[in-house]
Amino acid sequence: MKIRFGRHTINLPASRFGRLLIGAALVIGGIFGFLPILGFWMVPLGLLVLSIDLPAVRVWRRRAAVRIGRWIKVHLPALWQRLRGG
């Protein structure tokens, strides 16, 4: 299993339990983002990992991706063209 962020790729465990454990740990760690080392960035990353195995989170992620894409298309057309490869 892999997650891609543009040019970056993150390898995830093949087991469902491992992915659920990592995703839950990231979300829980993100809740304590005000502490040193932990950060609020962990929440969306944890939800992204959980969306691989949990349909409810997958629907949320897909809706968010569509909304963000529409916003970029309207408000940042130059970025939209670069992302589309044109």
N, C-alpha and C positions, 0 to 999 in steps of 0.2 A: 504494500500500500504506500502511496506517495501523495503528498499535497504539494501543489505548485503555486508559487507566488511570483508571477512574472518569470524571471530567469532562475529563481531559487527553487530548490526542491528539498522537501523534508521527508525522510523515510519514516514510516510508522510500522509498528509491529503487525505481523500478519494475523495474530489472534484478536478476536473481537474483544475479549476480556482485557487485553493489554491496551487497546485503543480506548475503551471505556474508562479504564483506570487513569490513563494519561489525561484524557479530556476532563474528567471529574477533578483531578488534581490541579489542572490549570485553572479551571473555573473557581475552585475553592481558594487557591492561592491568589487569584485576582481579586477576590473579595477583600483580602487583606493587603491590597495594593499600596496602602499608605505606609506600610512597613518597608524597611530597607530590603533590597534584593528583589522582593516581590513587586509586581506592578499591575496596574489596571489593564495593561495590554494582554495579560494572560486570559482574561475573560473571553474576548472574541476568538482568540486562538483555541481555547478549550472548546468553545461552541462549534468551531469549525471541525475539530477532531471528532466531537460527538456527533456531528451531522452525518458522518459516514455511516454510522450504525443506528441512529435514532431518527425515524421518519418525521417526527414532530419538529425536531431541530433542523432537519434537512429542508422542510417546507419554509421555515423561518429564514434560513440562509439563502434559499433561492429567491424569495420575495425581496429580501434586502439587496441581493445582487442586482435584481431587475430595477429596483428603485434607484440605486446608486448609478447604474448604467444610464438610465433615463435622465437623471440629474446632470451627469457629465455631458451627455449629448446636447442638452439644452444650454447649460451654463459654461461649459468648457469645450467648444467645438474643436479647437486645435488638438487638445488632448484626445478627444474622441477619435479624430482622424488617425493620430499616431497609434492608438490602441487597436484600431481596426486594420492597421497595416497599410493605410492609404496615404 
